[in-house]
Amino acid sequence: MSAQPIHPHEPDRVPRNADGIAAALDGERRMEFYRELLAAAPEQAEAVLHRWWCEAMLDTDPAGDRLTEAALNGTLPTTCVTEAIARRHRAGLPVE
């Protein structure tokens, strides 16, 4: 798996707040998000928002259908961990 994004995205495609996340989700998923957020203890709310922001980013990815199809067909390009670490080293990024 690559440590770099497959393609760049606008950071504001899905705002990192409850309203932005909810707007990016459809119907039942939006209700599931709200149920989970409302049931979360205050110390859990940030993790719920982060998880659902990731879901919303995937749902709104313009290449999402193509990537899902490639993954299901076994044609999605992959990278071994060793190469991902080497790529991060070459880019001067942290490896932990």
The 8 nearest C-alpha neighbors of each residue, nearest first, counted from 0:
[[1, 78, 77, 79, 80, 2, 83, 76],
 [0, 2, 83, 3, 78, 77, 4, 80],
 [1, 3, 83, 0, 4, 87, 84, 86],
 [2, 4, 1, 5, 83, 87, 6, 86],
 [5, 3, 6, 7, 2, 1, 8, 0],
 [6, 4, 3, 7, 1, 2, 8, 62],
 [5, 7, 4, 8, 3, 62, 60, 9],
 [6, 8, 4, 5, 9, 10, 3, 60],
 [9, 7, 10, 6, 12, 60, 11, 4],
 [8, 10, 11, 12, 7, 13, 14, 6],
 [9, 11, 12, 8, 13, 14, 7, 15],
 [12, 10, 13, 14, 9, 15, 8, 19],
 [11, 13, 9, 10, 14, 8, 56, 59],
 [14, 12, 11, 19, 20, 56, 15, 23],
 [15, 13, 19, 11, 16, 12, 20, 10],
 [16, 14, 13, 19, 52, 20, 17, 48],
 [15, 17, 19, 18, 14, 20, 48, 52],
 [16, 18, 20, 19, 21, 48, 15, 14],
 [19, 17, 21, 20, 16, 22, 14, 15],
 [20, 18, 14, 22, 16, 21, 17, 13],
 [19, 21, 17, 23, 22, 18, 52, 55],
 [20, 22, 18, 24, 23, 29, 19, 17],
 [23, 21, 19, 20, 24, 18, 25, 29],
 [24, 22, 20, 21, 55, 19, 13, 25],
 [25, 23, 29, 21, 22, 28, 55, 20],
 [24, 26, 29, 28, 27, 23, 22, 21],
 [27, 25, 29, 28, 30, 24, 31, 21],
 [26, 28, 30, 29, 31, 25, 24, 32],
 [29, 27, 31, 30, 26, 25, 24, 32],
 [28, 30, 24, 32, 26, 27, 31, 21],
 [29, 31, 27, 33, 32, 28, 34, 26],
 [30, 32, 28, 34, 29, 33, 27, 35],
 [33, 31, 29, 35, 30, 34, 36, 28],
 [32, 34, 36, 30, 35, 31, 37, 29],
 [35, 33, 31, 37, 32, 36, 30, 38],
 [34, 36, 38, 32, 33, 37, 31, 39],
 [37, 35, 33, 39, 38, 34, 32, 47],
 [36, 38, 34, 39, 35, 33, 40, 44],
 [39, 37, 35, 36, 34, 40, 33, 44],
 [40, 38, 36, 43, 37, 44, 35, 41],
 [39, 41, 43, 42, 44, 38, 37, 36],
 [42, 40, 44, 43, 39, 45, 38, 36],
 [41, 43, 40, 44, 45, 39, 46, 47],
 [44, 42, 40, 41, 46, 39, 45, 47],
 [45, 43, 47, 41, 46, 39, 42, 36],
 [46, 44, 48, 47, 43, 49, 42, 41],
 [47, 45, 49, 48, 43, 44, 50, 42],
 [48, 46, 44, 50, 45, 49, 36, 51],
 [49, 47, 45, 51, 46, 50, 52, 44],
 [48, 50, 46, 52, 47, 51, 45, 53],
 [51, 49, 47, 53, 52, 48, 46, 54],
 [50, 52, 54, 53, 48, 49, 55, 47],
 [53, 51, 55, 49, 54, 50, 20, 48],
 [52, 54, 56, 51, 50, 55, 57, 49],
 [55, 53, 51, 57, 52, 56, 58, 50],
 [54, 56, 58, 52, 57, 53, 23, 24],
 [57, 55, 53, 59, 54, 58, 60, 52],
 [58, 56, 54, 60, 55, 59, 53, 63],
 [57, 59, 55, 56, 60, 54, 63, 24],
 [60, 58, 56, 57, 61, 55, 23, 63],
 [59, 61, 63, 57, 62, 58, 56, 64],
 [62, 60, 63, 59, 64, 58, 65, 57],
 [63, 61, 65, 60, 64, 66, 67, 59],
 [62, 64, 60, 66, 65, 61, 67, 57],
 [63, 65, 67, 66, 62, 68, 61, 60],
 [64, 66, 68, 62, 63, 67, 69, 70],
 [67, 65, 69, 63, 68, 64, 70, 62],
 [68, 66, 70, 64, 69, 65, 63, 71],
 [67, 69, 71, 65, 66, 70, 72, 64],
 [70, 68, 75, 74, 72, 66, 67, 71],
 [71, 69, 75, 67, 73, 68, 72, 66],
 [70, 72, 68, 69, 73, 67, 74, 75],
 [73, 71, 69, 70, 74, 68, 75, 67],
 [72, 74, 70, 71, 75, 69, 68, 76],
 [75, 73, 69, 72, 70, 76, 71, 68],
 [76, 74, 69, 70, 73, 77, 66, 72],
 [77, 75, 74, 78, 69, 73, 70, 0],
 [76, 78, 0, 75, 79, 1, 74, 80],
 [79, 77, 0, 1, 82, 80, 83, 76],
 [78, 80, 82, 81, 0, 83, 77, 1],
 [79, 81, 83, 82, 84, 0, 78, 1],
 [80, 82, 84, 79, 83, 85, 78, 86],
 [81, 83, 85, 84, 79, 80, 86, 78],
 [84, 82, 80, 86, 1, 85, 81, 2],
 [85, 83, 87, 81, 86, 82, 80, 88],
 [84, 86, 82, 88, 87, 83, 89, 81],
 [87, 85, 83, 89, 84, 88, 82, 90],
 [86, 88, 92, 90, 84, 85, 89, 91],
 [89, 87, 85, 91, 90, 86, 92, 84],
 [90, 88, 86, 87, 91, 85, 92, 84],
 [89, 91, 87, 88, 92, 86, 85, 93],
 [92, 90, 88, 89, 87, 93, 86, 94],
 [93, 91, 87, 90, 88, 94, 89, 86],
 [94, 92, 95, 91, 87, 88, 90, 84],
 [95, 93, 92, 84, 87, 88, 91, 85],
 [94, 93, 84, 92, 87, 88, 2, 83]]
